[in-house]
Amino acid sequence: MLFVAFGIRTVYGPPEMPDYPQFPRGSFQPFPTNPNDPLTPEQLELQEAQGRYQEEYRLYEDDLERYHSIVLGLCTLFGVLAVAGGIVLKPKFDALRLGLVGGGLFTLIYGVVQAEGDFDGLGEAAVFGIAGVGLVVILVAGYRWLDEREG
């Protein structure tokens, strides 16, 4: 699980959050209470900087949502493969099997936790589809394993 989590962060790191605009201390003047009063050059500069920051932050949120979607997909893929691999290994590899199944489940949980706030962006059908594919792979692998043990 840690191998997958650190591998994803190493190969495909999260987007960087934009820096909030900083102005020298004491240079800020409050905005006028009367909307007809003209703004000072410093106030105009601050207003433009805040507008740029808000646009950069919106783009950052979009990139973060995309990042979480990709992390969920990769964790699901590697988690399901690990669980299926743990199920189909021969009984003489019981310790390895247990590690693969446990690590695969924790990898799946890690992917869900990473994407927790962005499920709306993925769409309910996509999340359901990913869970369905994972379930089918694990059921097929489990069936084959049980079939081999009985036969």
C-alpha positions in Angstrom: 0.0 0.0 0.0 2.7 2.4 0.9 4.6 1.5 -2.3 1.6 2.5 -4.4 0.8 5.6 -2.4 4.4 6.9 -2.5 4.8 5.8 -6.1 1.8 7.8 -7.2 3.1 10.9 -5.3 6.5 10.5 -6.8 5.5 9.9 -10.4 2.4 12.1 -10.4 2.4 14.7 -7.6 -0.5 16.9 -6.7 -0.9 20.3 -8.2 0.6 23.3 -6.3 -1.7 25.7 -4.6 -1.3 29.3 -5.7 0.2 31.8 -3.3 -2.1 34.4 -1.9 -1.0 37.9 -3.0 1.2 39.6 -0.4 1.5 43.3 0.0 4.0 45.2 2.2 2.8 45.7 5.7 1.1 49.0 6.3 0.6 49.6 2.5 -3.0 48.5 2.5 -5.7 51.1 2.7 -9.3 50.1 3.4 -11.7 50.2 0.5 -13.9 53.3 0.6 -17.4 52.8 2.1 -18.9 55.0 -0.6 -18.9 53.1 -4.0 -18.6 56.4 -5.9 -15.3 57.3 -4.3 -12.3 56.5 -6.6 -9.9 53.7 -5.6 -6.3 54.5 -5.0 -3.6 52.8 -7.2 -2.8 50.5 -4.3 -6.4 49.5 -3.9 -6.7 48.9 -7.6 -3.6 46.8 -7.6 -4.9 44.7 -4.6 -8.3 44.3 -6.4 -6.5 43.0 -9.6 -4.2 40.7 -7.6 -7.2 39.2 -5.7 -9.0 38.6 -9.0 -5.9 36.9 -10.5 -5.6 34.8 -7.3 -9.2 33.7 -7.4 -8.9 32.6 -11.1 -5.6 30.7 -10.3 -7.3 29.1 -7.3 -10.3 28.0 -9.4 -7.9 26.4 -11.9 -6.0 24.8 -9.0 -9.3 23.3 -7.7 -10.0 21.8 -11.1 -6.5 20.3 -11.3 -6.9 18.9 -7.8 -10.2 17.3 -8.7 -8.5 15.7 -11.8 -5.6 14.6 -9.6 -7.9 12.9 -7.1 -9.7 11.1 -9.9 -6.5 9.7 -11.3 -5.3 8.7 -7.8 -8.6 6.9 -7.2 -8.3 5.1 -10.6 -4.7 4.0 -10.0 -5.4 2.9 -6.4 -8.4 0.9 -7.5 -6.4 -0.7 -10.3 -3.5 -1.7 -8.1 -5.7 -2.6 -5.1 -7.9 -4.9 -7.1 -4.8 -6.5 -8.8 -3.2 -7.0 -5.4 -6.4 -8.6 -3.8 -6.9 -10.8 -6.9 -3.3 -11.8 -6.9 -3.5 -12.6 -3.2 -6.6 -14.8 -3.8 -5.1 -16.8 -6.7 -1.7 -17.6 -5.2 -1.1 -21.2 -4.1 -1.7 -22.1 -0.4 2.0 -22.5 0.2 2.3 -18.7 -0.1 -0.2 -18.0 2.7 1.8 -15.2 4.3 2.3 -13.4 0.9 -1.4 -13.9 0.1 -2.5 -12.3 3.3 -0.2 -9.3 2.7 -1.4 -8.9 -0.9 -5.1 -9.0 0.2 -4.6 -6.7 3.2 -2.4 -4.3 1.2 -4.8 -4.3 -1.7 -7.8 -3.4 0.6 -5.8 -0.6 2.2 -4.8 0.7 -1.2 -8.5 0.8 -2.2 -9.3 2.7 1.0 -6.4 5.1 0.4 -7.8 5.9 -3.0 -11.3 6.5 -1.7 -9.9 8.8 1.1 -7.9 10.8 -1.4 -10.9 11.4 -3.6 -13.4 11.9 -0.7 -14.4 15.4 -1.6 -14.3 15.0 -5.4 -16.8 12.1 -6.0 -19.2 14.7 -7.3 -16.8 15.6 -10.1 -16.3 12.0 -11.0 -19.9 11.3 -11.3 -21.9 8.6 -9.5 -21.9 6.3 -12.5 -18.1 6.4 -12.8 -17.6 5.6 -9.1 -20.2 2.8 -9.3 -18.5 1.4 -12.4 -15.1 1.4 -10.8 -16.5 -0.4 -7.8 -18.4 -2.9 -10.0 -15.3 -3.8 -12.0 -13.3 -4.3 -8.8 -16.0 -6.5 -7.4 -16.2 -8.7 -10.6 -12.4 -9.1 -10.7 -12.3 -10.2 -7.0 -15.3 -12.5 -7.4 -13.8 -14.2 -10.5 -10.4 -14.6 -8.7 -12.1 -15.9 -5.6 -14.2 -18.4 -7.6 -11.2 -19.7 -9.4 -9.3 -20.1 -6.1 -12.2 -21.9 -4.4 -12.6 -24.1 -7.5 -8.9 -25.1 -7.4 -9.1 -26.0 -3.7 -12.1 -28.2 -4.2 -10.8 -29.9 -7.3 
